[in-house]
Amino acid sequence: MNEPLAIISAGIVISALEIFVPGMVVIWIGAGFILAGLIALFAPMGIWAMIALGGVIGIVLMVAFRDILLKAIQNAKEIPDNVIIHEGDGILRGERVHFSGTEFSYESEEPQETFNDGEKVHIVRIENNTAYIRKKKGNQ
């Protein structure tokens, strides 16, 4: 009864190796071993039969799904990491504005506006860790 669990464990380890060996190949072999181990829990077989079954299932899965998964990954929309789309109200603390649990450097949307420490401001947008702010209505 331990052999199927060993094959399932081996499948998990093999699948995890995909992190180090990119290409969407190793994960399918690991999935094949996991499935072979699960099948062996209900239909007892020898260790070599489980290994062979795991390899065959892995190859079938790879042929069937690798291209589909690679296309899905390649067509995924990129999320830019240099723009945070946020706006809301924050509080000035020295040379920083505190907003949404984070402190950002800030610049005024209106060059003539001046701000005081502790003042509540409206954050129009945040780009490259800089908050662009305006005076909050009711503060003026």
Secondary structure, 3 states (H helix, E strand, C coil): CHHHHHHHHHHHHHHHHHHCCCCCCHHHHHHHHHHHHHHHHHCCCCHHHHHHHHHHHHHHHHHHHHHHHHHHHHCCCCCCCCEECCCEEEEEECCEEEECCEEEEEEECCCCCCCCCCCEEEEEEEECCEEEEEECCCCC
